Amino acid sequence: MPKTADTADTAETPAPPRPPLPEPKEVRCRDAGVRDAFESASFLQLCSRIPALLAQIARMAWEVDRRDVLVLVGCQLLSGTAAAVGLAATARAMTPVLGGGLVPDRIREALPALIVVAVAAAVARVTYGVASWAVSRLKPRLMTAADVALVEAVVSVELAALNRADFADEHEAAETGAIRCDRMLYDAQAFMSALIRLVAACGVLTVLHPLMLPVLVLAVLPSGAGAVAEAKIEHRTHYANVSRRNVKGMMRWHVTTPRLADEVRANSMRAYLMFWYRTVSHRIDERIVEAAGLGLRVNLLAAVAGGACLTLAWTTLVWLTVTGRVSFAVSATAVVAVRAALGNLTNVVHYCTSLFHSTLYLGDWKRFVDRTRALAPNRGRETAPAHPETIRFENVTYSYPNKARPAVDGLDLTLRRGELVAVVGENGSGKSTLMRLVTGLFTADKGTVSWDGVDLANADPDTVWARTGLVPQFFAYWPLTARENITLGQPLTWDDDRVWETVDLVGLRPTVEEFPEGLDMLLARELWGGVNLSGGQWQRIACARALYRRPPVLILDEPTSELDARGEHMIFQALKDMAKDRITIVVTHRLDNTRIADRIVVMEHGRITEQGPFDRLVTAGGLFQELYALSQDR
Ligand SMILES: Nc1ncnc2c1ncn2[C@@H]1O[C@H](COP(=O)(O)OP(=O)(O)OP(=O)(O)O)[C@@H](O)[C@H]1O
């Protein structure tokens, strides 16, 4: 085939080099104060905090299951006592075993002590097993308690707090704390167990020779200091990666959720998204790998220093024996006791550091839960009226954090019962913010929003939300049954009549009747046995959820943006039919829909610039007329 000019050009002109993919923006955690608290703590300071940390863990576990805590503590005391008795009995058995005389006589003499050693070892084993059983029972419930407390704190927080820039990072750090609860309990148990055994071994050693104890402590100090330094490195690494992990988690959801799968594929986003995901993952890994090198250096240093100190300990023991300061039998007992003490001392240091490390994460959890609980609405005890006649905005201003301009700026407005009000305006003009102020989701920075004279800033928000029904701009696709999706947030009724009535209002009956399980159908394609709905069907479900509540204040933010003409007509008809018993506010960009409204409110830059019925505004020469003309100009 002859080449056309076009194809010839394409063949000869080399393709321009592709520009490199833009690197993902680096994000950083803000809470440096928390990290510094650990960074600056000395080993002794860390040790001094251990009793308080143990008490905190014990308190948390106590709330979960008192019996298991008592079993755990009882077992540890018993196992410590058994260890002490076992060591003391070993010392007693050594003298005849290593002394002079006939072997049968020596064994006979040592036998009672040897039996005590065997029984003590058996008791230690059994109590260890029972203690582990109690820990395994406590661990999952402790984690669940921490997790539930975290989730509960987040869902109860003032909405405005979620807009704080550091909220997501603190949340991510706190989640690590909730997850580490299981490790923390294990660490606490292992620490206590090693400590009790150590005290027992040290007691025996001190009786054998007073010089042994300080030498032993010296032998283990370097590894203790090394473990603390390593924990600090790990925690610093954790903080350095908090924001990256947070943003990676968000991105992971976006990349893998079936909700966005069409957009990801058909807009050929995969390559960049995978590049982004890999790059951020590598940044996280690099930080960890870098820390591993540092950790190795610290460990090697601790090992060399520890080895030297240990040599000193053994040399001292040999010197004591050779110079006759201790007998050969006592020296042999000392070897057993030193080994036991050394093992337990190493464990004490290891678990003490690990415990401290875990409790740092627990500190993140606790700080976040406490702070978040303190951010729960605490506005006053006034009760919102059951059927408000008027909602009044008086000179209301609201600004989002880090925004130069208020989203709602000195706004005055009165909404009356029986009235259907449409709110219109260009993107970003403040309509959704107005909706959040009507419902008390936000309280005004300046001015008042009141329901029949009750200022929402002083009203218990639950009493306000018990009277509202909201279709937000972004609504959830709850992975629940169709019935639950409609009745969510409402007390259950005995029959489904009202559910079906609502299903009819939004025109979903044919869809629901087609489901093999009707209202019991699970609306989640991702879950086994579930089905998915179209975007418009989901929006009908969101409308049904608000209408089912039959609320005295009904707010719909773009409720029909995804509906077909029939669906849109049905919803607006339903709103009109229901309007006389309530205050209804609809935000919409489809200006033809505003014909049914009793009043249209036009917003510009957070202010109301026009109000009135459709027929007047459409010829008033203002923004509404301009926007309406644009919507008709096709
Ligand atoms: N969570 C937020 N944090 C910071 N700024 C916000 C937030 N939500 C909205 N804004 C800002 O407040 C202003 C008003 O936003 P709002 O969502 O109320 O507008 P809108 O009229 O509902 O817009 P649209 O028609 O696009 O839905 C905008 O400038 C917006 O960028």
The ligand as a Tripos MOL2 file, in Angstrom:
@<TRIPOS>MOLECULE
LIG
   31    33     1     0     0
SMALL
NO_CHARGES

@<TRIPOS>ATOM
      1 N1        -14.1460   20.2620   54.0770 N.pl3     1 LIG1
      2 C1        -13.7510   21.4400   53.5670 C.ar      1 LIG1
      3 N2        -12.5700   21.9570   53.9210 N.ar      1 LIG1
      4 C2        -12.1570   23.1350   53.4390 C.ar      1 LIG1
      5 N3        -12.8760   23.8840   52.5910 N.ar      1 LIG1
      6 C3        -14.0670   23.4190   52.2050 C.ar      1 LIG1
      7 C4        -14.5720   22.1590   52.6580 C.ar      1 LIG1
      8 N4        -15.7850   21.9630   52.0940 N.ar      1 LIG1
      9 C5        -16.0240   23.0410   51.3310 C.ar      1 LIG1
     10 N5        -15.0040   23.9070   51.3890 N.ar      1 LIG1
     11 C6        -14.9020   25.2030   50.7180 C.3       1 LIG1
     12 O1        -15.9940   26.0090   51.1440 O.3       1 LIG1
     13 C7        -16.5560   26.7050   50.0590 C.3       1 LIG1
     14 C8        -18.0600   26.3570   49.9250 C.3       1 LIG1
     15 O2        -18.1410   24.9710   49.6720 O.3       1 LIG1
     16 P1        -19.5560   24.2420   49.5420 P.3       1 LIG1
     17 O3        -19.2760   22.7890   49.4650 O.co2     1 LIG1
     18 O4        -20.4420   24.7220   50.6070 O.co2     1 LIG1
     19 O5        -20.0420   24.7870   48.1330 O.3       1 LIG1
     20 P2        -21.2570   24.3240   47.2410 P.3       1 LIG1
     21 O6        -22.0110   25.5640   46.8760 O.co2     1 LIG1
     22 O7        -22.0330   23.2560   47.8980 O.co2     1 LIG1
     23 O8        -20.4950   23.7660   45.9780 O.3       1 LIG1
     24 P3        -20.9560   22.6710   44.8930 P.3       1 LIG1
     25 O9        -22.0310   23.2700   44.0650 O.co2     1 LIG1
     26 O10       -19.7160   22.4590   44.1170 O.co2     1 LIG1
     27 O11       -21.3810   21.4730   45.6500 O.co2     1 LIG1
     28 C9        -15.7440   26.3270   48.8330 C.3       1 LIG1
     29 O12       -14.7890   27.3460   48.6350 O.3       1 LIG1
     30 C10       -15.0410   25.0550   49.2350 C.3       1 LIG1
     31 O13       -13.7660   24.9530   48.6250 O.3       1 LIG1
@<TRIPOS>BOND
     1     1     2 1
     2     2     3 ar
     3     2     7 ar
     4     3     4 ar
     5     4     5 ar
     6     5     6 ar
     7     6     7 ar
     8     6    10 ar
     9     7     8 ar
    10     8     9 ar
    11     9    10 ar
    12    10    11 1
    13    11    12 1
    14    11    30 1
    15    12    13 1
    16    13    14 1
    17    13    28 1
    18    14    15 1
    19    15    16 1
    20    16    17 2
    21    16    18 1
    22    16    19 1
    23    19    20 1
    24    20    21 2
    25    20    22 1
    26    20    23 1
    27    23    24 1
    28    24    25 2
    29    24    26 1
    30    24    27 1
    31    28    29 1
    32    28    30 1
    33    30    31 1
@<TRIPOS>SUBSTRUCTURE
     1 LIG1         1 GROUP 0 **** ****
